[in-house]
Amino acid sequence: MDGDREIEIRDAAGRELARLDIDREKRTGAPEAVFAQGKAPEETLAIAEALVERRGHALITRAGRETLALLRRRWPDLRIAAHAGTALAGIPPEPAPGRGWVAIAAAGTSDLPVAEEAALTLESLGRESRLVADVGVAGLHRLLRRLEWLRQAAVIIAVAGMEGALPGVLAGLVPAPVLAVPTSVGYGASFGGAAALLGMLNSCAPGLMVVNIDNGFGAAVAAARILGHSDQRENSRA
């Protein structure tokens, strides 16, 4: 084991739980997060504690109620997006110096859990985000009212289920990169988000980027990388 790159986590019985990738932030700009789905609450806690001890904070995604309750007992000031099953333990990083912020547009209220996962992920990365809800194409006037505000964002994360039309509409109206997140919201023929995913992939709006179904975390990391690359270019010109 390379002590500078990995931390080995074992349970009380000595069983190996995880090898934390400590070097990931240096390589990619984003640290490892804790994906809680499929893990026992105590396993998630042990991994999160190791990350907080090493980095000062840890992001936990896809956590159930029991896991969130255990995390809150450990960190009473835990930042939680409960419907998203996402939590931020420890002291969040200071906002990264930069000129841009990320707009998160949720097509409907039912899409908010994925949008909130993206927002808390961006907070864990020291990036500013601003969220607007219920701006889907079923009421296009609501989106148009927010259009000038959305045009001020450096990056936009558009979260939508059903037919997944919102990102394609936005990508044709704004200059910023649009990251599309299909959600598993919809009736039977939405096939758990597959219809929205395919609709976004087949959008005629050029330059639209699509992540996997319900992957607010992945979209947020991509947005932070776009902002970070932009900041580096600005600094190199200064």
SULJOTA-V244131 format. One record per helix or strand of 3 or more residues. SS is the DSSP state (alpha for helix, beta for strand). FROM is the first residue (numbers start at 1). LEN is the number of residues. Records with the same first field share a line. If there is no record, write none. Layout:
SS=FROM-LEN + FROM-LEN
//
This chain:
beta=6-5 + 16-6 + 57-5 + 79-3 + 86-5 + 102-5 + 129-5 + 155-6 + 177-6 + 209-3
alpha=24-5 + 41-15 + 65-10 + 82-3 + 109-16 + 137-9 + 147-4 + 166-6 + 188-14 + 216-22
//
